[in-house]
């Protein structure tokens, strides 16, 4: 993944060994196996999964990404 794709990707948030929250885009193909393994899925608003801005140095220049979940932007000089 490039930096923006990694920031955009759906996230999970573990609370303990059993409880886990998944962002809404994560579908039943992941949810059902987790429940079958004994995990308890918790509903959380998207903002509960944090936010990110990142700048990556490349061999020739930089790449940057900013999280659409929250206000923010990436700035370099």
Secondary structure, DSSP 4 states (H G I P E B T S, - for coil): --HHHHHHS--EEE-SSSEEEE-TTS-HHHHHHHHHTT-EEE---GGGG---EEEEEETTEEEEEE-TTSS------
